[in-house]
């Protein structure tokens, strides 16, 4: 069995304002609803009771807002594997729900670099991303921003003169 080549790592200096990338489509189904309720204790009937949800303005079971927010996580994308050496911390987030997300919707995260702000004496940067989630119909259901603290690439080791 051949070992897979490691992903090329990205550092703060590798990001450019306007650059875009996306996550992979992910379903928000029964398993995700149940797991989220188990973690948070949020068992509101709009999420679990089809009869109750049918009587609301949404007409069917609705995803938890914080579950939807979590679907926008950069860590849930293939790009996160390329940040293993540079990611220091997730600093902040904000967001707005633009359309309801229902059980069994398929969500895809989309990111755009809006700023790379040098900090920490030039050794780190704050990567600011605009984040959206679209559903299986291409409708934007969530829009927000994330900020991550990244390091710059470490300097190369000096070449030795020794034979």
VENVENCOR-V11209 format. One record per helix or strand of 3 or more residues. SS is the DSSP state (A for helix, B for strand). FROM is the first residue (numbers start at 1). TO is the last residue. If there is no record, write none. Layout:
BEGIN
[[SS/FROM/TO] [SS/FROM/TO]]
END
This chain:
BEGIN
[[A/12/14] [B/20/22] [B/26/28] [A/30/40] [A/45/48] [A/50/54] [A/65/70] [A/74/76] [A/78/83] [B/87/97] [B/105/119] [A/120/122] [B/124/134] [B/140/151]]
END
